[in-house]
Every structure is written in C-alpha cells, then in structure tokens.
Amino acid sequence: MIEIIIYGIIWCFAIYGILVMIQEIVRNSTYKKIEENVKLIVTVKNVEDGIENYIRELSFGRNFYNNLVIIDLDSEDETMCILKELEKENINLKILNKKEGEIYLNNQIK
C-alpha cells in the first residue's frame, strides 16, 4: 500500500515537472518574440552623474541593449560624452541628439 502511495507521489512530481518545463518553453519563445518588437526610449538632459549607472542597472541581466534608444535633449554637461563612451564599450545603444530623436520618434509612430 505504501509503495502505491510513493509511486503516486513520484508520478505527480514527474507530471508537474513536465508541465512546468512546457510552460517555460512557451514563455521563453513568446518573450523573445515580444522582446524583438519592444523599444525602450529614454530621454535625458544634464544627468552626467547617474546616467552610466542607470543604463547599466537597467540592462543588468536583460537584453535591453539591443532595444534601448537614448535621446539627449541638448544636455549642457558631459551626458553625451558618457553615452558615447558606453557605445564604445560595445554596448549596442542607439544614441540620438534632440533633432535625430524627433525624426526617429516620428518614423516609429507612423
């Protein structure tokens, strides 16, 4: 009798594990499809003190670099230089100035 209960419990765990695995496969394939179409657009102005940490924390453990667009709104400090340095580190950011950002947004909205 105890043997039947143990086998029943083992089968329940096995079935649960298979269902969770199928759920993760579906979730991962769906997330990747959505991720390709999502753009994260961040506008910045005069934020040289925190922009590097913000971008690094924002993308930590995620693949936002391919979909991250930074639009600088005519910063008067070193914000744009910091962004260009991040770009040189092979971080695939799209960095735009204000005018380029306006054109980009207009094209994306259409």
N, CA, C and O atoms as CSV, one atom per row, in Angstrom:
chain,resi,resn,atom,element,x,y,z
A,1,MET,N,N,0.827,-1.203,0.000
A,1,MET,CA,C,0.000,0.000,0.000
A,1,MET,C,C,0.869,1.264,0.000
A,1,MET,O,O,0.600,2.218,-0.730
A,2,ILE,N,N,1.913,1.250,0.831
A,2,ILE,CA,C,2.806,2.411,0.893
A,2,ILE,C,C,3.535,2.586,-0.437
A,2,ILE,O,O,3.799,3.706,-0.873
A,3,GLU,N,N,3.856,1.456,-1.076
A,3,GLU,CA,C,4.522,1.517,-2.365
A,3,GLU,C,C,3.671,2.256,-3.396
A,3,GLU,O,O,4.198,3.057,-4.169
A,4,ILE,N,N,2.400,2.006,-3.418
A,4,ILE,CA,C,1.481,2.655,-4.368
A,4,ILE,C,C,1.426,4.155,-4.092
A,4,ILE,O,O,1.417,4.954,-5.028
A,5,ILE,N,N,1.389,4.538,-2.844
A,5,ILE,CA,C,1.358,5.962,-2.485
A,5,ILE,C,C,2.652,6.641,-2.922
A,5,ILE,O,O,2.614,7.742,-3.470
A,6,ILE,N,N,3.787,6.005,-2.687
A,6,ILE,CA,C,5.086,6.583,-3.079
A,6,ILE,C,C,5.154,6.727,-4.593
A,6,ILE,O,O,5.559,7.775,-5.097
A,7,TYR,N,N,4.760,5.682,-5.327
A,7,TYR,CA,C,4.753,5.774,-6.789
A,7,TYR,C,C,3.798,6.870,-7.275
A,7,TYR,O,O,4.096,7.580,-8.236
A,8,GLY,N,N,2.673,6.996,-6.617
A,8,GLY,CA,C,1.715,8.053,-6.970
A,8,GLY,C,C,2.324,9.441,-6.779
A,8,GLY,O,O,2.165,10.323,-7.622
A,9,ILE,N,N,3.021,9.619,-5.662
A,9,ILE,CA,C,3.666,10.909,-5.386
A,9,ILE,C,C,4.755,11.186,-6.419
A,9,ILE,O,O,4.868,12.304,-6.922
A,10,ILE,N,N,5.559,10.167,-6.737
A,10,ILE,CA,C,6.628,10.339,-7.737
A,10,ILE,C,C,6.031,10.712,-9.086
A,10,ILE,O,O,6.548,11.607,-9.755
A,11,TRP,N,N,4.963,10.053,-9.500
A,11,TRP,CA,C,4.321,10.375,-10.772
A,11,TRP,C,C,3.740,11.791,-10.773
A,11,TRP,O,O,3.793,12.488,-11.786
A,12,CYS,N,N,3.192,12.204,-9.647
A,12,CYS,CA,C,2.659,13.577,-9.557
A,12,CYS,C,C,3.766,14.596,-9.761
A,12,CYS,O,O,3.593,15.569,-10.496
A,13,PHE,N,N,4.911,14.373,-9.107
A,13,PHE,CA,C,6.049,15.282,-9.284
A,13,PHE,C,C,6.566,15.262,-10.720
A,13,PHE,O,O,6.925,16.303,-11.271
A,14,ALA,N,N,6.602,14.077,-11.322
A,14,ALA,CA,C,7.074,13.968,-12.704
A,14,ALA,C,C,6.154,14.722,-13.655
A,14,ALA,O,O,6.623,15.457,-14.523
A,15,ILE,N,N,4.866,14.544,-13.497
A,15,ILE,CA,C,3.899,15.245,-14.357
A,15,ILE,C,C,3.978,16.743,-14.130
A,15,ILE,O,O,3.938,17.519,-15.086
A,16,TYR,N,N,4.090,17.161,-12.871
A,16,TYR,CA,C,4.220,18.584,-12.560
A,16,TYR,C,C,5.481,19.159,-13.210
A,16,TYR,O,O,5.445,20.247,-13.783
A,17,GLY,N,N,6.588,18.429,-13.119
A,17,GLY,CA,C,7.845,18.885,-13.725
A,17,GLY,C,C,7.725,19.044,-15.225
A,17,GLY,O,O,8.229,20.017,-15.786
A,18,ILE,N,N,7.074,18.114,-15.874
A,18,ILE,CA,C,6.884,18.201,-17.326
A,18,ILE,C,C,6.017,19.397,-17.683
A,18,ILE,O,O,6.315,20.113,-18.639
A,19,LEU,N,N,4.954,19.620,-16.933
A,19,LEU,CA,C,4.087,20.776,-17.202
A,19,LEU,C,C,4.824,22.095,-17.004
A,19,LEU,O,O,4.654,23.023,-17.794
A,20,VAL,N,N,5.638,22.186,-15.962
A,20,VAL,CA,C,6.419,23.406,-15.725
A,20,VAL,C,C,7.425,23.615,-16.847
A,20,VAL,O,O,7.627,24.744,-17.293
A,21,MET,N,N,8.052,22.551,-17.304
A,21,MET,CA,C,9.013,22.657,-18.393
A,21,MET,C,C,8.333,23.154,-19.667
A,21,MET,O,O,8.870,24.021,-20.357
A,22,ILE,N,N,7.162,22.614,-19.982
A,22,ILE,CA,C,6.421,23.064,-21.164
A,22,ILE,C,C,6.034,24.531,-21.024
A,22,ILE,O,O,6.131,25.293,-21.986
A,23,GLN,N,N,5.595,24.930,-19.835
A,23,GLN,CA,C,5.231,26.317,-19.591
A,23,GLN,C,C,6.427,27.240,-19.806
A,23,GLN,O,O,6.268,28.304,-20.404
A,24,GLU,N,N,7.611,26.870,-19.343
A,24,GLU,CA,C,8.810,27.690,-19.520
A,24,GLU,C,C,9.204,27.790,-20.986
A,24,GLU,O,O,9.613,28.857,-21.445
A,25,ILE,N,N,9.090,26.713,-21.714
A,25,ILE,CA,C,9.410,26.741,-23.147
A,25,ILE,C,C,8.484,27.705,-23.874
A,25,ILE,O,O,8.939,28.499,-24.698
A,26,VAL,N,N,7.208,27.645,-23.582
A,26,VAL,CA,C,6.241,28.551,-24.216
A,26,VAL,C,C,6.518,29.991,-23.812
A,26,VAL,O,O,6.497,30.884,-24.658
A,27,ARG,N,N,6.779,30.227,-22.528
A,27,ARG,CA,C,7.046,31.570,-22.040
A,27,ARG,C,C,8.305,32.156,-22.686
A,27,ARG,O,O,8.300,33.315,-23.099
A,28,ASN,N,N,9.370,31.376,-22.778
A,28,ASN,CA,C,10.612,31.868,-23.358
A,28,ASN,C,C,10.463,32.179,-24.835
A,28,ASN,O,O,10.972,33.200,-25.298
A,29,SER,N,N,9.785,31.336,-25.581
A,29,SER,CA,C,9.624,31.612,-27.005
A,29,SER,C,C,8.728,32.821,-27.229
A,29,SER,O,O,8.968,33.594,-28.157
A,30,THR,N,N,7.717,33.003,-26.415
A,30,THR,CA,C,6.839,34.165,-26.532
A,30,THR,C,C,7.577,35.435,-26.146
A,30,THR,O,O,7.441,36.455,-26.822
A,31,TYR,N,N,8.363,35.392,-25.063
A,31,TYR,CA,C,9.092,36.571,-24.593
A,31,TYR,C,C,10.073,37.055,-25.636
A,31,TYR,O,O,10.201,38.261,-25.849
A,32,LYS,N,N,10.773,36.140,-26.293
A,32,LYS,CA,C,11.750,36.546,-27.301
A,32,LYS,C,C,11.071,37.225,-28.481
A,32,LYS,O,O,11.616,38.176,-29.040
A,33,LYS,N,N,9.889,36.753,-28.867
A,33,LYS,CA,C,9.175,37.389,-29.969
A,33,LYS,C,C,8.735,38.798,-29.583
A,33,LYS,O,O,8.838,39.724,-30.387
A,34,ILE,N,N,8.251,38.959,-28.374
A,34,ILE,CA,C,7.828,40.280,-27.909
A,34,ILE,C,C,9.029,41.201,-27.760
A,34,ILE,O,O,8.969,42.372,-28.134
A,35,GLU,N,N,10.116,40.675,-27.215
A,35,GLU,CA,C,11.309,41.471,-26.942
A,35,GLU,C,C,11.859,42.115,-28.210
A,35,GLU,O,O,12.365,43.236,-28.155
A,36,GLU,N,N,11.773,41.440,-29.338
A,36,GLU,CA,C,12.296,41.978,-30.586
A,36,GLU,C,C,11.520,43.203,-31.034
A,36,GLU,O,O,12.076,44.060,-31.721
A,37,ASN,N,N,10.266,43.308,-30.669
A,37,ASN,CA,C,9.424,44.404,-31.138
A,37,ASN,C,C,9.315,45.551,-30.142
A,37,ASN,O,O,8.693,46.569,-30.447
A,38,VAL,N,N,9.899,45.411,-28.974
A,38,VAL,CA,C,9.783,46.438,-27.946
A,38,VAL,C,C,11.026,47.311,-27.953
A,38,VAL,O,O,12.148,46.805,-27.972
A,39,LYS,N,N,10.830,48.603,-27.939
A,39,LYS,CA,C,11.926,49.568,-27.824
A,39,LYS,C,C,11.725,50.342,-26.539
A,39,LYS,O,O,10.622,50.798,-26.237
A,40,LEU,N,N,12.786,50.484,-25.800
A,40,LEU,CA,C,12.753,51.297,-24.597
A,40,LEU,C,C,13.437,52.613,-24.941
A,40,LEU,O,O,14.635,52.646,-25.225
A,41,ILE,N,N,12.669,53.695,-24.912
A,41,ILE,CA,C,13.182,55.013,-25.282
A,41,ILE,C,C,13.298,55.849,-24.020
A,41,ILE,O,O,12.332,56.027,-23.278
A,42,VAL,N,N,14.505,56.360,-23.791
A,42,VAL,CA,C,14.773,57.159,-22.602
A,42,VAL,C,C,15.270,58.524,-23.058
A,42,VAL,O,O,16.218,58.616,-23.837
A,43,THR,N,N,14.635,59.571,-22.577
A,43,THR,CA,C,15.126,60.916,-22.867
A,43,THR,C,C,15.923,61.404,-21.662
A,43,THR,O,O,15.536,61.177,-20.516
A,44,VAL,N,N,17.038,62.074,-21.935
A,44,VAL,CA,C,17.913,62.536,-20.866
A,44,VAL,C,C,18.329,63.983,-21.118
A,44,VAL,O,O,18.390,64.449,-22.256
A,45,LYS,N,N,18.612,64.670,-20.022
A,45,LYS,CA,C,19.152,66.023,-20.120
A,45,LYS,C,C,19.893,66.336,-18.821
A,45,LYS,O,O,19.317,66.302,-17.734
A,46,ASN,N,N,21.174,66.639,-18.959
A,46,ASN,CA,C,22.019,67.037,-17.831
A,46,ASN,C,C,21.978,66.024,-16.688
A,46,ASN,O,O,21.668,66.371,-15.548
A,47,VAL,N,N,22.293,64.775,-17.007
A,47,VAL,CA,C,22.281,63.726,-15.984
A,47,VAL,C,C,23.612,62.967,-15.958
A,47,VAL,O,O,23.640,61.744,-15.818
A,48,GLU,N,N,24.704,63.707,-16.095
A,48,GLU,CA,C,26.009,63.057,-16.162
A,48,GLU,C,C,26.348,62.262,-14.903
A,48,GLU,O,O,27.090,61.283,-14.977
A,49,ASP,N,N,25.816,62.668,-13.752
A,49,ASP,CA,C,26.155,61.996,-12.504
A,49,ASP,C,C,25.601,60.579,-12.415
A,49,ASP,O,O,26.212,59.730,-11.765
A,50,GLY,N,N,24.477,60.300,-13.037
A,50,GLY,CA,C,23.867,58.991,-12.840
A,50,GLY,C,C,23.548,58.196,-14.086
A,50,GLY,O,O,23.045,57.078,-13.983
A,51,ILE,N,N,23.824,58.737,-15.262
A,51,ILE,CA,C,23.367,58.072,-16.489
A,51,ILE,C,C,24.053,56.732,-16.720
A,51,ILE,O,O,23.406,55.780,-17.159
A,52,GLU,N,N,25.340,56.638,-16.435
A,52,GLU,CA,C,26.041,55.378,-16.672
A,52,GLU,C,C,25.497,54.268,-15.772
A,52,GLU,O,O,25.211,53.168,-16.245
A,53,ASN,N,N,25.356,54.552,-14.487
A,53,ASN,CA,C,24.811,53.552,-13.568
A,53,ASN,C,C,23.378,53.190,-13.932
A,53,ASN,O,O,22.983,52.027,-13.838
A,54,TYR,N,N,22.603,54.181,-14.346
A,54,TYR,CA,C,21.209,53.938,-14.719
A,54,TYR,C,C,21.126,52.939,-15.876
A,54,TYR,O,O,20.347,51.987,-15.827
A,55,ILE,N,N,21.925,53.162,-16.903
A,55,ILE,CA,C,21.882,52.286,-18.076
A,55,ILE,C,C,22.382,50.891,-17.716
A,55,ILE,O,O,21.802,49.895,-18.147
A,56,ARG,N,N,23.442,50.814,-16.938
A,56,ARG,CA,C,23.983,49.503,-16.548
A,56,ARG,C,C,22.984,48.737,-15.675
A,56,ARG,O,O,22.802,47.533,-15.856
A,57,GLU,N,N,22.339,49.424,-14.731
A,57,GLU,CA,C,21.355,48.753,-13.879
A,57,GLU,C,C,20.099,48.384,-14.661
A,57,GLU,O,O,19.499,47.334,-14.430
A,58,LEU,N,N,19.713,49.244,-15.573
A,58,LEU,CA,C,18.526,48.991,-16.381
A,58,LEU,C,C,18.676,47.723,-17.206
A,58,LEU,O,O,17.721,46.964,-17.370
A,59,SER,N,N,19.851,47.501,-17.714
A,59,SER,CA,C,20.055,46.371,-18.611
A,59,SER,C,C,20.695,45.170,-17.934
A,59,SER,O,O,20.948,44.165,-18.598
A,60,PHE,N,N,20.963,45.239,-16.641
A,60,PHE,CA,C,21.606,44.124,-15.952
A,60,PHE,C,C,20.724,42.884,-16.008
A,60,PHE,O,O,19.580,42.898,-15.554
A,61,GLY,N,N,21.270,41.816,-16.569
A,61,GLY,CA,C,20.533,40.562,-16.645
A,61,GLY,C,C,19.451,40.538,-17.706
A,61,GLY,O,O,18.696,39.571,-17.804
A,62,ARG,N,N,19.371,41.573,-18.484
A,62,ARG,CA,C,18.357,41.627,-19.539
A,62,ARG,C,C,19.049,41.958,-20.846
A,62,ARG,O,O,20.206,42.378,-20.857
A,63,ASN,N,N,18.360,41.774,-21.915
A,63,ASN,CA,C,18.933,42.076,-23.217
A,63,ASN,C,C,18.330,43.363,-23.769
A,63,ASN,O,O,17.883,43.406,-24.915
A,64,PHE,N,N,18.321,44.414,-22.944
A,64,PHE,CA,C,17.757,45.685,-23.387
A,64,PHE,C,C,18.688,46.463,-24.300
A,64,PHE,O,O,18.246,47.359,-25.020
A,65,TYR,N,N,19.975,46.131,-24.277
A,65,TYR,CA,C,20.915,46.924,-25.065
A,65,TYR,C,C,20.527,47.001,-26.529
A,65,TYR,O,O,20.717,48.037,-27.167
A,66,ASN,N,N,19.990,45.924,-27.066
A,66,ASN,CA,C,19.627,45.943,-28.485
A,66,ASN,C,C,18.392,46.791,-28.747
A,66,ASN,O,O,18.154,47.194,-29.885
A,67,ASN,N,N,17.616,47.063,-27.734
A,67,ASN,CA,C,16.368,47.783,-27.917
A,67,ASN,C,C,16.321,49.090,-27.136
A,67,ASN,O,O,15.240,49.639,-26.922
A,68,LEU,N,N,17.455,49.590,-26.715
A,68,LEU,CA,C,17.494,50.795,-25.890
A,68,LEU,C,C,17.877,52.002,-26.739
A,68,LEU,O,O,18.940,52.027,-27.360
A,69,VAL,N,N,17.001,52.997,-26.758
A,69,VAL,CA,C,17.238,54.234,-27.511
A,69,VAL,C,C,17.326,55.374,-26.506
A,69,VAL,O,O,16.406,55.587,-25.716
A,70,ILE,N,N,18.430,56.102,-26.538
A,70,ILE,CA,C,18.634,57.237,-25.642
A,70,ILE,C,C,18.590,58.507,-26.479
A,70,ILE,O,O,19.334,58.646,-27.450
A,71,ILE,N,N,17.720,59.426,-26.101
A,71,ILE,CA,C,17.620,60.702,-26.802
A,71,ILE,C,C,18.081,61.790,-25.839
A,71,ILE,O,O,17.472,62.014,-24.793
A,72,ASP,N,N,19.167,62.460,-26.212
A,72,ASP,CA,C,19.701,63.542,-25.397
A,72,ASP,C,C,19.023,64.854,-25.808
A,72,ASP,O,O,19.045,65.237,-26.978
A,73,LEU,N,N,18.430,65.524,-24.842
A,73,LEU,CA,C,17.694,66.770,-25.110
A,73,LEU,C,C,18.596,67.980,-24.888
A,73,LEU,O,O,18.304,68.838,-24.055
A,74,ASP,N,N,19.686,68.039,-25.637
A,74,ASP,CA,C,20.630,69.161,-25.600
A,74,ASP,C,C,21.219,69.382,-24.209
A,74,ASP,O,O,21.122,70.477,-23.654
A,75,SER,N,N,21.821,68.350,-23.655
A,75,SER,CA,C,22.466,68.462,-22.350
A,75,SER,C,C,23.621,69.447,-22.425
A,75,SER,O,O,24.318,69.544,-23.435
A,76,GLU,N,N,23.804,70.166,-21.344
A,76,GLU,CA,C,24.895,71.141,-21.265
A,76,GLU,C,C,26.068,70.603,-20.460
A,76,GLU,O,O,27.055,71.311,-20.262
A,77,ASP,N,N,25.978,69.364,-19.993
A,77,ASP,CA,C,27.063,68.755,-19.230
A,77,ASP,C,C,27.688,67.632,-20.063
A,77,ASP,O,O,27.601,67.665,-21.290
A,78,GLU,N,N,28.295,66.672,-19.444
A,78,GLU,CA,C,29.016,65.608,-20.137
A,78,GLU,C,C,28.162,64.366,-20.414
A,78,GLU,O,O,28.704,63.289,-20.662
A,79,THR,N,N,26.851,64.505,-20.376
A,79,THR,CA,C,25.965,63.359,-20.583
A,79,THR,C,C,26.239,62.669,-21.918
A,79,THR,O,O,26.372,61.446,-21.967
A,80,MET,N,N,26.322,63.434,-22.985
A,80,MET,CA,C,26.517,62.853,-24.315
A,80,MET,C,C,27.873,62.151,-24.413
A,80,MET,O,O,27.972,61.102,-25.049
A,81,CYS,N,N,28.910,62.705,-23.801
A,81,CYS,CA,C,30.236,62.063,-23.810
A,81,CYS,C,C,30.194,60.714,-23.099
A,81,CYS,O,O,30.787,59.742,-23.566
A,82,ILE,N,N,29.498,60.660,-21.980
A,82,ILE,CA,C,29.375,59.408,-21.234
A,82,ILE,C,C,28.637,58.371,-22.070
A,82,ILE,O,O,29.027,57.204,-22.105
A,83,LEU,N,N,27.584,58.792,-22.735
A,83,LEU,CA,C,26.827,57.875,-23.590
A,83,LEU,C,C,27.698,57.358,-24.738
A,83,LEU,O,O,27.629,56.180,-25.087
A,84,LYS,N,N,28.501,58.220,-25.314
A,84,LYS,CA,C,29.396,57.807,-26.405
A,84,LYS,C,C,30.435,56.810,-25.901
A,84,LYS,O,O,30.806,55.883,-26.622
A,85,GLU,N,N,30.909,56.995,-24.660
A,85,GLU,CA,C,31.858,56.039,-24.070
A,85,GLU,C,C,31.200,54.677,-23.884
A,85,GLU,O,O,31.818,53.646,-24.147
A,86,LEU,N,N,29.957,54.669,-23.434
A,86,LEU,CA,C,29.231,53.405,-23.298
A,86,LEU,C,C,29.071,52.721,-24.654
A,86,LEU,O,O,29.153,51.498,-24.767
A,87,GLU,N,N,28.843,53.528,-25.660
A,87,GLU,CA,C,28.687,52.995,-27.008
A,87,GLU,C,C,29.995,52.349,-27.479
A,87,GLU,O,O,29.973,51.333,-28.174
A,88,LYS,N,N,31.125,52.937,-27.101
A,88,LYS,CA,C,32.435,52.380,-27.474
A,88,LYS,C,C,32.719,51.048,-26.784
A,88,LYS,O,O,33.531,50.265,-27.277
A,89,GLU,N,N,32.078,50.781,-25.671
A,89,GLU,CA,C,32.267,49.529,-24.931
A,89,GLU,C,C,31.494,48.383,-25.564
A,89,GLU,O,O,31.292,47.339,-24.942
A,90,ASN,N,N,31.068,48.582,-26.788
A,90,ASN,CA,C,30.270,47.578,-27.498
A,90,ASN,C,C,28.894,47.384,-26.886
A,90,ASN,O,O,28.262,46.346,-27.084
A,91,ILE,N,N,28.440,48.355,-26.162
A,91,ILE,CA,C,27.060,48.323,-25.706
A,91,ILE,C,C,26.242,48.885,-26.855
A,91,ILE,O,O,26.423,50.037,-27.247
A,92,ASN,N,N,25.355,48.084,-27.387
A,92,ASN,CA,C,24.612,48.436,-28.588
A,92,ASN,C,C,23.447,49.363,-28.253
A,92,ASN,O,O,22.288,48.948,-28.247
A,93,LEU,N,N,23.770,50.611,-27.977
A,93,LEU,CA,C,22.754,51.624,-27.701
A,93,LEU,C,C,22.531,52.448,-28.952
A,93,LEU,O,O,23.443,52.640,-29.755
A,94,LYS,N,N,21.338,52.923,-29.107
A,94,LYS,CA,C,21.083,53.902,-30.158
A,94,LYS,C,C,21.037,55.248,-29.445
A,94,LYS,O,O,20.111,55.524,-28.682
A,95,ILE,N,N,22.041,56.083,-29.700
A,95,ILE,CA,C,22.147,57.376,-29.030
A,95,ILE,C,C,21.860,58.460,-30.065
A,95,ILE,O,O,22.508,58.535,-31.110
A,96,LEU,N,N,20.881,59.289,-29.751
A,96,LEU,CA,C,20.450,60.329,-30.677
A,96,LEU,C,C,20.439,61.683,-29.991
A,96,LEU,O,O,20.177,61.786,-28.793
A,97,ASN,N,N,20.728,62.720,-30.770
A,97,ASN,CA,C,20.547,64.065,-30.216
A,97,ASN,C,C,19.069,64.445,-30.374
A,97,ASN,O,O,18.266,63.649,-30.860
A,98,LYS,N,N,18.728,65.643,-29.968
A,98,LYS,CA,C,17.320,66.047,-29.946
A,98,LYS,C,C,16.680,65.997,-31.336
A,98,LYS,O,O,15.574,65.479,-31.497
A,99,LYS,N,N,17.371,66.531,-32.323
A,99,LYS,CA,C,16.815,66.572,-33.677
A,99,LYS,C,C,16.667,65.161,-34.249
A,99,LYS,O,O,15.632,64.821,-34.822
A,100,GLU,N,N,17.711,64.345,-34.089
A,100,GLU,CA,C,17.635,62.965,-34.564
A,100,GLU,C,C,16.525,62.194,-33.838
A,100,GLU,O,O,15.845,61.357,-34.431
A,101,GLY,N,N,16.356,62.491,-32.553
A,101,GLY,CA,C,15.318,61.845,-31.757
A,101,GLY,C,C,13.928,62.169,-32.262
A,101,GLY,O,O,13.069,61.290,-32.331
A,102,GLU,N,N,13.700,63.421,-32.615
A,102,GLU,CA,C,12.405,63.816,-33.166
A,102,GLU,C,C,12.102,63.044,-34.454
A,102,GLU,O,O,10.995,62.542,-34.643
A,103,ILE,N,N,13.099,62.961,-35.331
A,103,ILE,CA,C,12.921,62.236,-36.597
A,103,ILE,C,C,12.651,60.757,-36.314
A,103,ILE,O,O,11.754,60.159,-36.907
A,104,TYR,N,N,13.425,60.182,-35.415
A,104,TYR,CA,C,13.272,58.768,-35.069
A,104,TYR,C,C,11.861,58.490,-34.527
A,104,TYR,O,O,11.196,57.547,-34.955
A,105,LEU,N,N,11.419,59.326,-33.581
A,105,LEU,CA,C,10.094,59.120,-32.993
A,105,LEU,C,C,8.985,59.279,-34.032
A,105,LEU,O,O,8.026,58.508,-34.044
A,106,ASN,N,N,9.116,60.267,-34.892
A,106,ASN,CA,C,8.107,60.440,-35.945
A,106,ASN,C,C,8.039,59.227,-36.863
A,106,ASN,O,O,6.952,58.821,-37.273
A,107,ASN,N,N,9.189,58.645,-37.189
A,107,ASN,CA,C,9.205,57.458,-38.043
A,107,ASN,C,C,8.640,56.239,-37.326
A,107,ASN,O,O,8.015,55.389,-37.960
A,108,GLN,N,N,8.847,56.140,-36.025
A,108,GLN,CA,C,8.350,54.988,-35.268
A,108,GLN,C,C,6.851,55.046,-35.059
A,108,GLN,O,O,6.194,54.008,-34.982
A,109,ILE,N,N,6.305,56.241,-34.967
A,109,ILE,CA,C,4.875,56.406,-34.704
A,109,ILE,C,C,4.031,56.097,-35.935
A,109,ILE,O,O,2.889,55.651,-35.821
A,110,LYS,N,N,4.594,56.335,-37.092
A,110,LYS,CA,C,3.832,56.130,-38.346
A,110,LYS,C,C,3.358,54.730,-38.500
A,110,LYS,O,O,2.708,54.404,-39.494
